[in-house]
Amino acid sequence: MDKQEMHDKILELVREYCKTFHNQDKEFHEGDRINYAGRVYDAEDMTNLVDSALEFWLTAGRYVDEFEKNFAAYLGVKYCSVVNSGSSANLVAFMALTSPTLGDRQIKRGDEVITVAAGFPTTVSPIVQYGAIPVFVDVTIPEYNIDVTQLEAAYSPKTKAVMLAHTLGNPFDLKAVKDFCDKYNLWLIEDNCDALGATFTIDGVEKFTGTIGDIGTSSFYPAHHITMGEGGAVYTNNLRLHKLIRSFRDWGRDCFCPPGKDNTCGHRFDGQHGELPKGYDHKYVYSHFGYNLKISDMQAAVGCAQLKKLPNFVERRRYNFNRLYEGLKDLQDKIILPKTCENSNPSWFGFLITCKEGVDRKKIIPQLEGAGIQTRMLFCGNIVRHPCFNEMRKTGEGYRVVGELTNTDKIMYDTFWVGVYQGMTDEKIDYMIKKIYESMGRCNYAK
């Protein structure tokens, strides 16, 4: 048996193994655990992973190239750079805007970035870690996104950017935010980690979220729309920003040669860089203080297979969301149901529920969890209340709050969510609806 025959035999066995021992659809029984999210995969994902392992390139290679090309094509953007997580994607996206090469638009320490406190911490972390000032604006309920009427109050001469997430797959008002950014010449970073596949229509043109601002980010953690295990992406239509993204991702280097390749520019040994000797090896010239945030080719191999399934995954998430919504409509005297942003088509990450007055979340959650239904908070609730802000709260420095974060605090006390991921079946959705009714003191739901 030669090398290719052995390779093909191994992959055939992997396919058989996956079909035999994975992806076994189990009949759902009431009380079975219903996770809020999970991996949905098949034999193609597994054979891609093993194919890459057999090649043993390990670092970024042909599968990374394939994924970046196909992911950019799916979104309709020019440039994509994969990284090792969605959090790293946010870090790289933000740090790219701190490059001195951007001139007057460079974000410097002490400059301000408008964001919200109701979300995931790594939308805010890069701002704080760099030494810029996050300016927190309240959100609206039941959209759970930035209250755009507060944008003008948040603006100051120090404002350089807006960095926001599309909350649990529901796009924020991109037209209002984009118009605001254009008015003041601000950067817009779209944290698209929970909203891959969502769209927003501006002036009659429908575009994917993450592609309307200057930079978009995605996450490929197992809970997300597609997965590589760990992984993320940063994307843009701006060539200048793309080069900066690559620099900060790849150690901060000036060279743009991919791993394993040399002298793509043809001037590896004849340039003058900073105060280095003329002709210093360009592969070891650093224009920024960067990181190594690349992924392995094995991760990208899984991503290539997952990407083919993404349109169906998105449609199933929308279907599950709609089934939950229809099932819970009669509980609107007890709970607030989520609302889609106008001019958008969400790609739902979860189903948000806010308890109305007289309904105690602390009593509801244990009942649902006890029934096998996994629940989640809207991440940090209000990040300003967390221990990581203890020192800043004491001094009153390092961040700024616009008005009162009234809805943000309400979310912290009264909001939770359940899953709608593509692995959910009708039986699981209907069971969740039934148990939510029971947790509210009603038993009149039957499917």
Stockholm file with secondary structure:
# STOCKHOLM 1.0

chainA/1-447         MDKQEMHDKILELVREYCKTFHNQDKEFHEGDRINYAGRVYDAEDMTNLVDSALEFWLTAGRYVDEFEKNFAAYLGVKYCSVVNSGSSANLVAFMALTSPTLGDRQIKRGDEVITVAAGFPTTVSPIVQYGAIPVFVDVTIPEYNIDVTQLEAAYSPKTKAVMLAHTLGNPFDLKAVKDFCDKYNLWLIEDNCDALGATFTIDGVEKFTGTIGDIGTSSFYPAHHITMGEGGAVYTNNLRLHKLIRSFRDWGRDCFCPPGKDNTCGHRFDGQHGELPKGYDHKYVYSHFGYNLKISDMQAAVGCAQLKKLPNFVERRRYNFNRLYEGLKDLQDKIILPKTCENSNPSWFGFLITCKEGVDRKKIIPQLEGAGIQTRMLFCGNIVRHPCFNEMRKTGEGYRVVGELTNTDKIMYDTFWVGVYQGMTDEKIDYMIKKIYESMGRCNYAK
#=GR chainA/1-447 SS CCHHHHHHHHHHHHHHHHHHHSCCCCCCCTTSCBCSCCCCCCHHHHHHHHHHHHHTCCSSCHHHHHHHHHHHHHHTCSEEEEESCHHHHHHHHHHHTTCGGGGGGCCCTTCEEEEESSSCGGGTHHHHHHTCEEEEECBCTTTCSBCGGGHHHHCCTTEEEEEEECGGGCCCCHHHHHHHHHHHTCEEEEECTTCTTCEEEETTEEEETTSSSSEEEEECSTTSSSCCSSCEEEEESCHHHHHHHHHHHBTTBSCCCCTTCCCSSSCTTSCCCTTSCTTCCGGGCBSSCCCBCCCCHHHHHHHHHHHHHHHHHHHHHHHHHHHHHHHHGGGTTTEECCCCCTTEECCCSEEEEEECTTCCHHHHHHHHHHTTBCCBCSTTSSGGGSGGGHHHHHHTCSCEECSCCHHHHHHHHHEEEEECCTTCCHHHHHHHHHHHHHHTTCCCCCC
#=GC SS_cons         CCHHHHHHHHHHHHHHHHHHHSCCCCCCCTTSCBCSCCCCCCHHHHHHHHHHHHHTCCSSCHHHHHHHHHHHHHHTCSEEEEESCHHHHHHHHHHHTTCGGGGGGCCCTTCEEEEESSSCGGGTHHHHHHTCEEEEECBCTTTCSBCGGGHHHHCCTTEEEEEEECGGGCCCCHHHHHHHHHHHTCEEEEECTTCTTCEEEETTEEEETTSSSSEEEEECSTTSSSCCSSCEEEEESCHHHHHHHHHHHBTTBSCCCCTTCCCSSSCTTSCCCTTSCTTCCGGGCBSSCCCBCCCCHHHHHHHHHHHHHHHHHHHHHHHHHHHHHHHHGGGTTTEECCCCCTTEECCCSEEEEEECTTCCHHHHHHHHHHTTBCCBCSTTSSGGGSGGGHHHHHHTCSCEECSCCHHHHHHHHHEEEEECCTTCCHHHHHHHHHHHHHHTTCCCCCC
//
